[in-house]
Amino acid sequence: MNIIKSIRVWRNNVEELRSLDCLEFVSVSQDKHRRMDITVRFKDEATDGSPIARTGDWLVQYKTGKWQRFGNNVYQSLSFNPVQKLPNFIF
């Protein structure tokens, strides 16, 4: 896999998420305990996988330009493989 960028759907990355051309929208809401709930949707042409990602998920861009959503556990096993290098890692 040729991963060129990854970003976590997280409160610290909202502005970075909003700047991504691959996303149709970024929705941010807060509950009564002031926890942020973030939902993003990929544009149809940006991914062949699930178009919706939520708080805690990871968005990964491949060299082909396509994006994919991963849950945290799967992403951790993918990204911390010593053979794999992630040059544009944003946590």
C-alpha positions in Angstrom: 0.0 0.0 0.0 1.3 3.4 -0.9 -0.2 5.7 1.8 0.6 9.4 1.2 -1.6 11.1 3.8 -3.5 10.2 6.9 -5.6 12.3 9.3 -7.7 11.4 12.3 -11.3 12.6 12.6 -10.7 14.5 15.8 -11.5 17.8 17.4 -8.0 19.1 16.9 -8.2 18.5 13.2 -11.5 20.1 12.3 -10.0 22.9 10.2 -7.6 20.5 8.4 -10.6 18.2 7.6 -12.6 21.2 6.3 -9.7 22.0 3.9 -9.7 18.5 2.3 -11.1 18.5 -1.3 -12.2 14.9 -0.9 -14.9 15.7 1.6 -18.4 16.7 0.8 -19.1 18.0 4.3 -17.8 18.1 7.9 -20.4 18.3 10.6 -19.5 19.2 14.1 -21.9 19.1 17.1 -21.5 19.1 20.9 -23.4 17.2 23.5 -24.4 18.5 27.0 -21.0 17.2 28.3 -19.2 19.4 25.7 -17.9 16.3 23.8 -17.6 16.9 20.1 -19.2 14.6 17.7 -17.7 14.9 14.2 -19.1 13.3 11.0 -17.5 13.7 7.6 -18.7 12.4 4.2 -16.5 11.7 1.3 -17.4 12.9 -2.2 -18.6 10.0 -4.3 -15.5 10.0 -6.6 -13.1 10.2 -3.6 -13.6 6.6 -2.2 -14.7 3.2 -3.2 -15.4 2.3 0.4 -17.7 3.7 3.2 -18.5 7.3 2.5 -19.1 8.2 6.2 -16.5 8.6 8.9 -17.0 9.7 12.5 -15.0 10.9 15.5 -12.0 8.7 16.1 -11.9 7.2 12.6 -8.9 7.7 10.3 -8.9 9.0 6.7 -6.1 7.6 4.6 -5.2 8.7 1.1 -3.4 6.3 -1.2 -1.0 7.2 -4.0 -3.8 6.6 -6.5 -5.6 9.6 -5.0 -8.4 7.5 -3.5 -9.3 7.7 0.2 -10.4 5.1 2.7 -11.9 5.3 6.2 -10.4 3.0 8.9 -11.5 2.5 12.5 -8.8 3.2 15.1 -7.8 -0.4 15.8 -7.4 -1.3 12.2 -5.5 1.9 11.5 -3.1 1.3 14.4 -2.2 -2.2 13.1 -1.8 -0.8 9.6 0.2 2.3 10.5 2.5 0.9 13.1 3.8 -1.9 10.9 7.6 -1.2 10.8 7.6 -1.9 7.1 5.0 0.8 6.4 6.0 4.5 6.5 3.5 7.3 6.7 5.2 10.6 5.5 2.2 12.9 6.2 1.0 11.6 9.5 -1.4 14.1 11.2 -2.5 13.1 14.7 
